[in-house]
Amino acid sequence: MKKNKCILIILQLLILSAFSLQAEEKTSVELYQLAEEAKNQEKWYEASQYYMECIQKNSVYGDAWFNLAYCTYQLGEFDLVLNYLENAEKYSKDDSTILNLRGMTYISMGKFNDARTIFQKILKTYPNNIDARFGLAELDLFDGKISGAEKYYSEALRRQTENRKALLSLALVSARLGKNDKANKYISQALKLYSDESEVHYLAAIISSYQNDLANAEKHCRIAVEVDGNNVRAYELLAKIRYGQGFYDDVIDYCDFIIGRDRNNSIAWYIKGRALLAQHKDEEAIEIWSSALLINPLDEVMRAALEILVNKNVSIEDERRSQWAENHIQNAREYARRYDSNGTTYEYQRALKINPANSEARMNFASMLELNGLHESYLDQLIFINQTRAESSVSDRAKKKMNDTIEAYESLLQDSLAKKWNVQPFYLDKSRWKIGLYYIKSGVNQLHLESNQIAAEFASETFQGIANASVLTDSLQVQGFGDAYQKARSSGKDYFIILSIDEGMRDVTLEYTMYSARTGSKIKEDSLYSTGNLKFSSIFRRFRSDVLNLLPVRGKILNRDGKTLLVDMGKSENIREGCIFDIVRKNAIQTAANGSGLVYDESDILGSFTVTLSGEEVSEGLLEYKGFYDRINTADEIVLIFQPKTEEENASGQEENEAIQTVPNADASGTALNQKAGLTAEDLGVRKVPSFVDLIRSIY
């Protein structure tokens, strides 16, 4: 047996040696041909290896250097692409194909001006060059000039009437512009010419899904996966289409197939969870998404969907809540390391919304309150921690320290305004505004199914802080503006917002329009863009801040003693000594017909109120009544008309740093008081990339 085994090993070694000798004997031309075959099959790694072997045999092989650069471009190693192109240029000076690839590489690296210079230079020398037009079209897409891109693609198609990329790009751009007849014309041409290509059928399915023709989209998706069984994007789209058609068992089967091939495909995990949710299998959906987030913890949309589901359906005592909250605690620690108090506070609030019993999150959130001078709120948090945490988990020393701290703060706050007026701030109803957050059902072509629904529900949650919420929101699906207006007006909303979200692979754009629920007039329309890690939560924090900057500061009178009034507003709402309010008769205030301000008749102004002492949740001050008679009663409303700057603000010329942004922040006219303008994408030198631009850039 041992002898036979030795003979077998020797034979295997001889065979391997023969193969290696054959490989060594291959010429650079033969290696180049093998590389071309691998490249045509989009086997970029294999092709790169053959091109490198080819160059080792013949270092002056210019075409091999160029194609090695092209494969490296497909693999996303852009710095290396430029190195390879330098070698290619040594043997093919001013070759337009080399220049075009350099330009496309500059686009991928964000060097847009350099890229434009190259493409324009090419067109001066070669006026009919279509690749340069493709490059200029992509630059226009990055600038949001979709019609400009359409022009360049049309010029390219006129020069090469059967050009695959021009046809497919024009089909997608036309669909984006709502020119469905043109989109169908171009994709039909592409299908006639390239009917045996999986990508063409996949893009045909995308265009049909844009037009909500799911039957045609399904047909082309099935052809795409028959032509190429490795087309994962087509399988994902097919699963989404079957979801849109209501065939949830099929969706789960397709997702299991994709996951079986690649367990790291978080989109397949997400779609499977959506299908289970549609079948009312909430617990199974929770388990699927929880498992998927262990594989890809950076999928923020899936995390948001999970947390929304958990907050609706899972018992507050469920032990898994601790695990789900941990991600936000880690994010809070990271924000704290960067001295970002807004981000730190937000993440602790999210952690506590998921797991209110988390002592670490609550203690750190309490510390943020203390840091901002909210000592009463800090004490409330300490008392809550002391009452709810398990006795067995706390040492005697820690218990004594906590009790001593609570006792010290209770003593310190004996003379607070709330104690003086015998008011319990925790039970105050501080709701000022009612806003509807509405969405139109997403199409199946979004990266995450039901993304608009998730966006609206997640946006609603961002207004719900730990303290009393001043803005009450709910989210609903609507058919359009008329449906939204009817729902908002009939339910007594002050405003309503229709929002939608567009996801790219690396970025997200939130578009929203805010309306008056009383008149239906448009108040504001905006588009917010974010990229990088935590882009999803970041964009909704900015959205919340934008909305709060439009809402006037208003409250009501709680009590009075002669000419001294107590009102239900304090430091937690940025009220300070010297703030001046109009006192308006109860129920006499309306939202403005146009804009976000407030309107009330002059005859309904009963007097003015000036804050002389500001507590955390309540303030007192002096009134001056208007006219001869004193008509001011409790429950009459107050509207901020003047807010003085602090000494620090006057000295520094900067606005106050508000760490907990949960309250309205505008005067009676709707003008923001302390607007903190965040950096825009343009400020950072980042171009917004709609999801369909990613799609066009993937066309080879």
C-alpha positions in Angstrom: 0.0 0.0 0.0 2.8 2.4 0.9 4.6 1.6 -2.3 1.5 2.3 -4.4 0.9 5.6 -2.5 4.5 6.7 -3.3 4.0 5.9 -7.0 0.7 7.9 -7.0 2.4 11.0 -5.4 5.3 10.8 -8.0 2.8 10.6 -10.9 0.9 13.7 -9.5 4.2 15.6 -9.2 5.1 14.7 -12.8 1.8 15.9 -14.1 2.0 19.2 -12.2 5.6 19.7 -13.5 4.3 19.1 -17.1 1.6 21.7 -16.6 4.0 24.2 -15.2 6.4 23.6 -18.1 3.5 24.2 -20.5 2.6 27.4 -18.7 6.3 28.5 -18.8 6.3 27.8 -22.5 3.4 30.1 -23.3 4.3 33.2 -25.2 3.2 36.7 -24.2 0.7 36.7 -27.1 -0.9 33.4 -25.8 -1.0 34.8 -22.3 -2.6 38.0 -23.7 -5.3 35.9 -25.4 -6.0 34.0 -22.2 -6.3 37.4 -20.4 -8.7 38.7 -23.1 -11.0 35.6 -22.7 -11.1 36.1 -18.9 -11.8 39.9 -19.3 -14.7 39.3 -21.7 -16.2 37.0 -19.0 -15.7 39.8 -16.4 -13.2 37.6 -14.5 -11.2 40.6 -13.5 -8.8 38.8 -11.1 -8.0 36.0 -13.5 -7.5 38.5 -16.4 -5.2 40.7 -14.3 -3.0 37.7 -13.5 -2.6 36.8 -17.1 -1.9 40.4 -18.1 0.8 40.6 -15.4 2.4 37.3 -16.6 2.3 38.7 -20.2 4.1 41.9 -19.1 6.7 39.9 -17.2 7.6 38.2 -20.5 7.3 41.4 -22.5 7.5 44.6 -20.5 6.9 46.8 -23.6 3.5 45.3 -24.3 1.4 48.5 -24.3 -2.0 46.8 -24.8 -1.3 44.5 -21.9 -0.5 47.5 -19.7 -3.7 49.2 -20.7 -5.9 46.2 -20.2 -4.3 45.5 -16.8 -5.2 49.1 -15.9 -8.8 48.5 -17.2 -9.2 45.3 -15.0 -7.8 47.1 -12.0 -10.3 49.9 -12.6 -13.1 47.4 -12.5 -11.7 46.2 -9.1 -11.7 49.8 -7.8 -8.0 50.2 -7.2 -7.8 53.7 -8.8 -4.3 54.8 -7.7 -2.9 51.6 -9.1 -4.8 52.2 -12.4 -3.0 55.5 -12.8 0.4 53.8 -12.3 -0.5 51.2 -15.0 -1.7 53.9 -17.4 1.6 55.7 -17.1 3.4 52.6 -18.4 0.8 52.1 -21.2 1.4 55.8 -22.3 5.1 55.1 -22.7 4.3 52.9 -25.7 1.1 54.6 -27.0 1.5 58.4 -26.5 -1.8 60.4 -26.6 -3.9 57.3 -27.2 -7.5 58.4 -26.7 -8.5 55.0 -25.0 -5.8 55.6 -22.4 -6.8 59.2 -21.9 -10.5 58.2 -21.6 -9.7 55.5 -18.9 -7.6 58.1 -17.1 -10.6 60.5 -17.2 -13.0 57.8 -15.9 -10.5 57.0 -13.1 -10.4 60.7 -12.1 -14.2 60.7 -11.9 -14.1 57.6 -9.6 -11.5 59.5 -7.4 -13.7 62.6 -7.2 -11.2 64.7 -9.4 -14.0 66.1 -11.6 -12.2 69.1 -12.9 -9.2 67.0 -14.0 -11.6 64.5 -15.7 -13.4 67.3 -17.6 -10.2 68.8 -18.8 -9.1 65.4 -20.2 -12.4 64.7 -22.0 -12.5 68.1 -23.6 -8.9 67.7 -24.7 -9.9 64.4 -26.4 -12.8 66.0 -28.3 -10.6 68.8 -29.6 -8.3 66.2 -31.2 -11.0 63.5 -31.9 -14.4 65.3 -32.4 -16.2 61.9 -32.9 -14.8 60.2 -29.9 -17.8 58.6 -28.0 -16.0 57.5 -24.9 -15.1 61.2 -24.1 -18.8 62.0 -24.4 -19.6 59.2 -22.0 -17.2 60.8 -19.5 -18.8 64.2 -19.9 -22.2 62.7 -19.6 -21.2 61.2 -16.2 -19.8 64.5 -15.0 -23.2 66.1 -15.9 -25.0 63.4 -14.0 -22.9 64.1 -10.9 -23.8 67.8 -11.3 -27.5 66.9 -11.5 -27.7 68.0 -15.2 -29.6 65.0 -16.5 -30.7 66.7 -19.7 -27.0 67.6 -20.4 -26.1 63.9 -19.9 -28.9 63.0 -22.3 -27.4 65.3 -25.0 -24.0 63.6 -24.7 -25.4 60.1 -24.9 -27.5 61.1 -27.9 -24.4 62.5 -29.7 -22.6 59.2 -29.0 -25.5 57.2 -30.4 -25.6 59.3 -33.5 -22.0 58.4 -34.2 -22.4 54.7 -33.4 -26.0 53.7 -33.8 -25.6 50.3 -32.3 -23.4 51.3 -29.3 -24.5 49.2 -26.4 -23.5 51.7 -23.6 -25.1 54.6 -25.4 -28.4 52.7 -25.9 -28.6 51.5 -22.3 -27.6 54.8 -20.8 -30.1 56.7 -22.9 -32.8 54.2 -21.8 -32.1 54.8 -18.1 -31.7 58.6 -18.5 -35.0 58.8 -20.4 -36.7 56.7 -17.8 -35.4 59.0 -15.1 -36.7 62.1 -17.0 -40.1 60.4 -17.3 -39.8 60.0 -21.1 -41.1 56.5 -21.1 -41.7 56.2 -24.8 -38.0 57.1 -25.5 -36.8 54.8 -22.7 -38.8 51.9 -24.2 -37.5 52.7 -27.7 -33.8 52.6 -26.6 -34.1 49.5 -24.5 -36.0 47.7 -27.3 -33.1 48.5 -29.7 -30.6 47.2 -27.1 -32.6 44.0 -26.7 -32.7 43.3 -30.4 -28.9 43.8 -30.8 -27.8 42.2 -27.5 -30.5 39.7 -26.7 -27.9 37.2 -25.4 -26.5 39.4 -22.7 -27.7 39.1 -19.1 -27.0 42.8 -18.2 -29.2 44.1 -21.0 -32.2 42.1 -19.8 -31.5 43.1 -16.2 -31.6 46.8 -17.2 -34.7 46.2 -19.2 -36.3 44.8 -16.0 -35.1 47.9 -14.2 -36.8 50.2 -16.7 -40.0 48.2 -16.6 -40.0 48.4 -12.8 -39.6 52.2 -13.1 -42.9 52.1 -15.1 -44.5 49.7 -12.6 -44.8 47.1 -15.3 -43.9 44.2 -12.9 -44.9 41.4 -15.3 -42.5 42.6 -18.0 -39.8 43.3 -15.4 -40.2 39.7 -14.1 -39.9 38.3 -17.7 -36.6 40.1 -18.3 -35.2 39.2 -14.9 -35.9 35.5 -15.5 -34.1 35.7 -18.9 -31.2 37.6 -17.2 -30.6 34.8 -14.7 -31.1 32.1 -17.3 -28.4 33.7 -19.5 -26.0 34.2 -16.5 -26.7 32.2 -13.4 -24.1 34.4 -11.5 -26.0 37.7 -12.1 -26.7 38.4 -8.4 -28.3 41.8 -9.1 -30.9 40.1 -11.3 -31.7 37.6 -8.6 -32.1 40.4 -6.1 -34.4 42.3 -8.4 -36.4 39.2 -9.2 -37.0 38.7 -5.5 -38.1 42.3 -5.1 -40.4 42.0 -8.1 -42.1 38.9 -6.7 -42.4 40.8 -3.4 -44.2 43.6 -5.3 -46.5 41.0 -6.8 -47.3 39.5 -3.4 -45.6 36.1 -3.9 -43.8 36.0 -0.6 -42.9 32.3 -0.6 -41.1 32.8 -3.9 -39.2 35.8 -2.4 -38.0 33.7 0.5 -36.8 30.9 -1.9 -34.9 33.4 -4.0 -33.3 35.0 -1.0 -32.3 31.6 0.4 -30.7 30.8 -2.9 -28.7 34.1 -2.9 -27.7 33.6 0.8 -26.6 30.1 0.1 -24.1 31.4 -2.4 -23.1 34.4 -0.4 -24.0 34.7 3.3 -22.6 38.3 3.3 -25.3 39.5 1.0 -27.2 41.8 3.4 -29.8 42.9 0.8 -31.0 39.3 0.4 -31.3 39.0 4.2 -33.2 42.2 4.3 -35.6 41.2 1.5 -36.3 37.9 3.2 -37.2 39.7 6.5 -39.5 42.0 4.5 -41.3 39.0 3.0 -41.7 37.4 6.4 -43.1 40.7 7.8 -45.6 40.8 4.9 -46.7 37.3 6.0 -47.2 38.7 9.5 -44.3 36.5 10.8 -42.9 39.4 12.9 -40.8 37.2 15.2 -39.2 35.4 12.3 -38.4 38.7 10.6 -36.8 40.0 13.8 -34.6 36.9 14.0 -33.6 37.2 10.4 -32.7 40.9 10.6 -30.9 40.4 14.0 -28.7 37.6 12.4 -28.1 39.7 9.3 -26.9 42.7 11.3 -24.3 40.5 13.0 -23.0 39.8 9.5 -23.2 43.4 8.3 -23.6 45.8 11.2 -23.3 48.8 8.8 -26.6 48.2 7.1 -28.4 51.2 8.7 -31.7 50.8 6.8 -32.1 47.2 8.0 -31.2 48.3 11.5 -33.8 51.1 11.4 -36.4 48.6 10.1 -35.6 46.2 12.9 -35.8 48.8 15.6 -39.1 50.2 14.3 -40.5 46.6 14.4 -39.0 46.0 17.8 -40.5 49.2 19.3 -43.9 48.2 18.0 -44.0 44.5 18.8 -41.5 43.4 21.4 -42.1 43.5 25.1 -40.1 46.1 27.0 -38.8 43.4 29.3 -37.4 41.3 26.5 -33.7 40.5 27.2 -32.7 40.9 23.5 -33.3 44.6 23.7 -29.9 44.9 25.5 -28.2 43.4 22.5 -30.1 45.6 20.0 -29.2 48.7 22.0 -25.5 47.9 22.1 -24.8 49.2 18.6 -26.0 52.7 19.6 -23.9 52.7 22.8 -20.8 51.9 20.7 -21.7 54.7 18.3 -22.2 57.1 21.2 -18.7 56.2 22.6 -17.3 57.0 19.2 -19.0 60.3 19.0 -17.8 61.1 22.5 -14.2 60.4 21.4 -14.7 63.0 18.7 -16.3 65.5 21.1 -19.5 65.5 19.2 -22.1 66.1 21.9 -25.1 66.2 19.5 -24.2 62.7 18.1 -23.4 61.3 21.5 -26.8 62.5 22.9 -28.7 61.2 19.9 -27.2 57.7 20.1 -27.9 57.4 23.8 -31.5 58.5 23.2 -31.8 55.8 20.5 -30.2 53.2 22.9 -32.7 54.1 25.6 -35.7 54.0 23.2 -34.8 50.4 22.4 -33.7 49.4 26.0 -35.0 51.9 28.6 -33.5 49.7 31.4 -29.9 50.1 30.1 -28.1 51.7 33.1 -25.0 52.6 31.2 -26.8 54.4 28.5 -29.1 56.2 30.9 -26.2 57.2 33.2 -24.3 58.6 30.2 -27.4 60.4 28.9 -27.9 61.8 32.4 -24.3 63.1 32.3 -25.1 64.9 29.0 -28.1 66.6 30.7 -25.9 67.7 33.6 -23.3 69.0 31.3 -25.9 71.2 29.7 -27.1 72.6 33.0 -30.3 70.5 33.2 -29.9 69.5 36.9 -33.5 68.6 37.5 -33.6 66.3 34.5 -30.3 64.8 35.7 -31.8 64.1 39.1 -34.9 62.5 37.5 -32.6 60.1 35.5 -30.6 59.2 38.7 -33.8 58.4 40.6 -35.0 56.2 37.7 -31.7 54.3 37.5 -31.8 53.8 41.3 -35.3 52.5 41.2 -35.0 50.1 38.3 -31.6 48.5 38.3 -31.2 45.1 39.8 -29.9 45.2 43.4 -27.7 42.2 42.9 -25.7 44.0 40.2 -24.8 47.0 42.4 -22.0 47.1 45.1 -22.7 48.6 48.5 -20.2 51.4 47.6 -22.0 52.2 44.4 -25.4 52.3 46.1 -24.1 54.7 48.7 -22.5 56.9 46.1 -25.7 57.0 44.1 -27.9 57.7 47.2 -25.5 60.5 48.3 -25.6 62.1 44.9 -29.4 62.0 44.8 -29.7 63.4 48.3 -27.2 66.2 47.4 -29.2 67.2 44.3 -32.5 67.0 46.0 -31.1 69.4 48.6 -29.7 71.7 45.9 -33.0 71.9 44.0 -35.2 72.6 47.1 -35.5 76.2 45.9 -36.2 75.5 42.3 -39.1 77.2 40.5 -41.0 73.9 40.2 -40.8 73.4 44.0 -41.7 77.1 44.6 -44.9 76.8 42.5 -45.6 73.2 43.5 -45.4 71.9 39.9 -44.4 68.5 38.7 -42.6 69.1 35.4 -42.7 65.4 34.5 -46.5 65.5 34.1 -46.6 68.7 32.0 -48.2 68.3 28.6 -45.7 70.2 26.4 -46.9 69.1 23.0 -46.9 72.2 20.8 -47.2 71.0 17.2 -48.8 68.1 15.3 -47.1 67.1 12.1 -47.9 64.3 9.7 -45.0 62.6 8.0 -46.3 61.0 4.9 -44.8 58.8 2.2 -45.7 57.4 -1.2 -45.1 53.6 -1.5 -41.6 52.9 -2.8 -41.0 51.0 -6.1 -39.3 47.7 -6.2 -36.1 49.2 -7.7 -34.9 50.8 -4.5 -31.9 49.2 -2.7 -34.1 48.4 0.3 -37.7 47.5 -0.2 -40.3 49.9 1.5 -37.5 52.5 2.0 -39.9 55.4 2.0 -42.0 53.8 4.8 -38.9 53.2 6.9 -37.8 56.8 6.3 -41.1 58.2 7.4 -41.4 56.0 10.5 -37.7 56.6 11.4 -38.1 60.3 11.0 -41.1 60.2 13.3 -39.1 58.5 16.0 -36.3 61.1 15.8 -38.8 63.7 17.2 -39.5 61.5 20.2 -36.8 62.4 22.8 -36.5 61.2 26.4 -38.0 64.4 27.7 -41.6 65.5 27.0 -42.0 65.7 23.2 -42.9 69.2 21.9 -43.6 67.9 18.4 -46.1 65.0 18.0 -45.7 63.1 14.7 -47.2 60.1 13.0 -46.4 58.5 9.7 -48.9 57.3 7.0 -48.8 56.1 3.4 -50.6 58.4 1.0 -51.4 58.4 -2.7 -50.2 61.9 -3.3 -50.6 65.5 -2.2 -54.4 65.6 -2.2 -54.6 62.5 -0.1 -51.9 63.8 2.3 -53.7 67.2 2.6 -57.0 65.6 3.4 -55.5 63.3 6.0 -53.6 66.1 7.7 -56.4 68.6 7.8 -59.1 66.1 8.9 -56.8 64.9 11.8 -56.0 68.3 13.1 -52.4 68.5 12.0 -50.6 71.9 11.9 -48.3 70.8 9.1 -47.6 67.8 6.9 -44.5 66.6 5.2 -44.2 64.3 2.2 -40.8 62.7 2.0 -38.9 60.1 0.0 -35.4 58.6 0.1 -33.0 57.6 -2.6 -30.2 55.2 -1.7 -26.9 54.8 -3.5 -24.3 52.2 -2.6 -22.4 54.8 -0.6 -24.8 57.6 0.0 -28.4 58.6 0.7 -30.5 61.5 -0.3 -33.7 62.6 1.6 -36.1 64.8 -0.3 -39.0 66.4 1.5 -41.7 69.1 1.1 -43.4 70.7 4.0 -47.0 72.1 3.7 -49.5 73.9 5.9 -52.2 71.5 7.0 -54.6 74.5 7.2 -54.2 75.9 3.7 -52.2 73.3 1.8 -49.6 75.9 0.8 -46.0 74.8 0.4 -43.6 76.0 3.1 -40.3 74.5 2.3 -38.8 72.0 -0.2 -35.4 70.6 0.3 -33.0 67.8 -0.5 -30.5 66.5 2.2 -27.5 64.4 1.3 -25.2 62.3 3.4 -22.4 59.8 2.8 -20.0 57.8 4.9 -20.8 55.6 7.9 -23.9 56.5 10.0 -25.2 58.4 6.9 -28.8 57.3 7.5 -29.1 58.5 11.1 -27.1 61.6 10.3 -29.5 62.7 7.5 -32.6 62.4 9.8 -30.9 64.4 12.6 -30.4 67.1 10.0 -34.0 66.7 8.9 -35.3 67.1 12.5 -33.1 70.2 13.0 -34.5 71.7 9.7 -38.1 71.2 10.8 -37.5 72.5 14.3 -35.9 75.7 12.8 -39.2 76.5 11.1 -41.5 76.0 14.2 -42.2 79.0 16.4 -41.6 78.8 20.1 -45.0 78.8 21.9 -46.3 77.7 25.3 -49.0 78.4 27.8 -49.6 80.1 31.2 -49.7 77.6 34.1 -50.3 79.9 37.0 -50.2 83.6 38.2 -49.7 85.6 41.3 -50.6 89.2 40.7 -48.4 90.4 37.8 -46.1 87.4 38.1 -46.8 84.5 35.7 -45.6 80.9 35.6 -45.3 79.4 32.1 -44.6 75.9 30.9 -41.3 76.7 29.2 -37.7 76.7 30.5 -34.0 76.1 29.8 -34.8 72.8 28.1 -36.5 74.9 25.4 -33.7 77.5 25.3 -35.8 80.0 27.3 -33.6 82.4 29.3 -34.0 85.7 31.3 -35.0 88.6 29.0 -37.1 86.5 26.6 -40.3 88.5 25.6 -43.6 86.9 24.6 -46.9 88.0 23.3 -49.7 86.7 25.5 -52.6 85.6 23.2 -56.1 84.6 24.1 -56.5 80.8 24.3 -57.4 79.1 21.0 -56.8 82.4 19.0 -53.6 81.4 17.3 -53.4 80.0 13.8 -50.6 78.8 11.6 -49.9 81.3 8.8 -51.5 80.8 5.4 -48.1 80.9 3.8 -44.9 80.1 5.6 -44.3 78.5 9.0 -45.1 81.5 11.2 -48.1 82.2 13.5 -51.0 84.6 13.0 -53.4 86.1 15.5 -55.6 89.2 15.6 -54.3 92.3 17.3 -57.5 92.2 19.5 -56.5 88.8 20.8 -53.2 90.0 22.2 -53.9 90.4 25.9 -50.4 91.6 26.9 -46.7 90.8 27.0 -44.6 88.6 29.3 -40.9 89.0 30.1 -39.0 86.2 31.7 -37.2 87.2 34.9 -36.2 83.7 36.1 -35.8 80.6 34.0 -36.0 77.1 35.4 -35.5 73.9 33.5 -39.1 73.2 32.5 -40.9 76.3 33.8 -40.2 80.0 33.9 -41.6 83.0 35.8 -41.7 86.6 34.8 -43.7 89.8 34.7 -46.7 90.6 32.6 -47.9 93.9 31.2 -51.4 93.7 30.1 -52.8 95.5 27.2 -55.5 98.1 27.6 -57.3 99.1 30.8 -58.6 95.6 31.8 -56.7 92.6 33.0 -58.1 89.7 30.9 -55.2 87.2 31.3 -56.0 83.7 32.6 -54.2 80.4 33.0 -54.1 78.4 29.7 -53.8 81.5 27.6 -50.9 81.1 25.1 -47.6 82.8 24.8 -45.5 83.2 21.6 -41.8 84.2 21.6 -41.1 87.4 19.8 -37.6 88.2 21.2 -34.7 86.1 22.6 -31.6 87.9 23.9 -28.2 86.6 23.2 -26.1 85.3 26.2 -22.9 87.1 27.1 -20.9 84.2 25.7 -22.7 84.5 22.4 -22.1 88.2 22.2 -18.4 87.8 23.0 -17.8 85.0 20.6 -20.2 86.0 17.8 -21.4 82.4 17.7 -24.7 80.8 18.5 -25.3 78.7 21.6 -24.3 75.0 21.2 -27.6 73.2 21.8 -26.7 69.6 22.6 -30.3 68.3 22.8 -32.1 69.4 19.7 -35.7 68.4 20.3 -37.6 71.7 20.6 -38.9 74.4 18.2 -36.4 77.1 17.3 -38.2 80.0 15.5 -39.9 83.2 16.5 -43.5 84.1 15.7 -42.7 84.8 12.0 -41.0 81.4 11.6 -37.5 82.8 11.5 -34.9 80.5 13.0 -33.4 81.9 16.3 -30.2 79.9 16.5 -29.8 78.3 13.2 -26.9 76.0 13.1 -26.1 75.5 9.4 -24.6 72.0 8.9 -22.0 71.4 6.2 -23.5 70.5 2.8 -22.3 68.1 0.3 -21.0 71.0 -1.7 -19.1 72.4 1.3 -17.3 69.1 1.6 -16.5 68.9 -2.1 -18.8 65.8 -2.4 -21.1 65.3 -5.4 -24.5 63.9 -4.8 -24.9 60.6 -6.6 -28.5 59.5 -7.3 -28.8 55.7 -7.2 -29.4 55.5 -11.0 -26.0 57.1 -11.6 -24.4 54.1 -9.9 -26.5 52.0 -12.2 -25.3 53.9 -15.4 -21.6 53.8 -14.2 -21.9 50.0 -13.9 -22.6 49.6 -17.6 -19.5 48.5 -19.5 
